[in-house]
Amino acid sequence: MQRVIQMQHAREFQMLGKLLAVTIALGLASTMAAALDTSGAPDKLSASEIAEKNVSARGGLQAWRAVQSISESGKLGAGGDNREHMPIVLPARGKEAGRQSLPASPRLAHEAELPFELEMQRPRKQRFEIQFRGQTALQVYDGKNGWKLRPYLNRLEVEPYTADELKIASMQSELDGPLVDYAAKGTRLELAGFEKVEGRDTYKLKLTLQSGQSMHLWIDAQTFLETKVEGQPRRLDGKMHPVEIYYRDYRSVNGLQIPFLLETRVLPFEDAEQQKSVSSIPAEKIVIEKVVVNPKLEASRFTKPNTDAATVRH
């Protein structure tokens, strides 16, 4: 269950893999404070009841337990300083968590659609590939160790994950997401409130992972599918910006409900002293074109990549 990932441009490739993995695994971080407001709220259900209905709406517990691997491919929007900026309403926010710096590199002036492929396999294995300017960039995690190859930064040698990257990867949920067998995973659930998300009633859940890290996700009160999740905060202009990921265009794949469109919104940084925020940041979209459930994936797909993977494609 967890779907994850939103993207900006090639310089943020490391973030891309983690955010895209959200497509199948709602992986994330950062706590947001919210008072429990029952005015105009949907039916009062417990957090465990909401989780049960979510798993059922997504295809059912046994169906997800039978999934051992998933692959997704499509295109992600990258760059685009000339994109139209969207107005964003700032929500109440608490302390940020799980911060990560991104490598600096020039932005693309115009938005590009970059082909990508994401492969996930139990337990917690991931491989993310993206094509950029005729080269293949990689991000691989075998459940314990991680490697990255970033030719778009003229770094043609395979590099290991940093300690922070390993920590983030180790906290990502399995491909079935955080609500499937959540108790067995050591996760605690709380109903954090009721909120409108794009005009629809949603339940806001707070999940406290076995690691102690917290995350929030929003469940539609009618469909019981995920609507929104907190993404990994991004450092822009020296400031950590909150990130929201929206899930849209759910489709049935082998009886499982999977979103085929993800939209990432990087929220403006609010200056508490001057009571103002920086200009809004354009939304980023990921379009899933193909999903395969239980593909046969070679074990070598999740081992340390060869530098040949960065060969220019003609």
Buried (B, 14 or more C-beta within 10 A) or exposed (E): BBBBBBBBBBBBBBBBBBBBBBBBBBBBBBBBEBEEEEEEBBEEBEBEBBBBBBBEBBBBBEBBEBBBBBBBBBBBBBBBEEBEEEEBEEEEBEEBBBBBEBEEBEEBEEBBEBBBBBBBBEEBBBBBBBBBEEBBBBBBBBBEBBBBBBBBBEBEEBEEBBEEBBBBBBBBBBBBBBBBBBEEBEBEBBBBBBBEBEEBBBBBBBBBBEEEBBBBBBBBBEBBBBBBBBBBBBEBEEEBBBBBBBBEEBEEBBEBBBBBBBBBBBBBBBEEEEEEBBEBBBBBBBBBEEBBBEEEBEEEBBBEBEEEBBEEEE
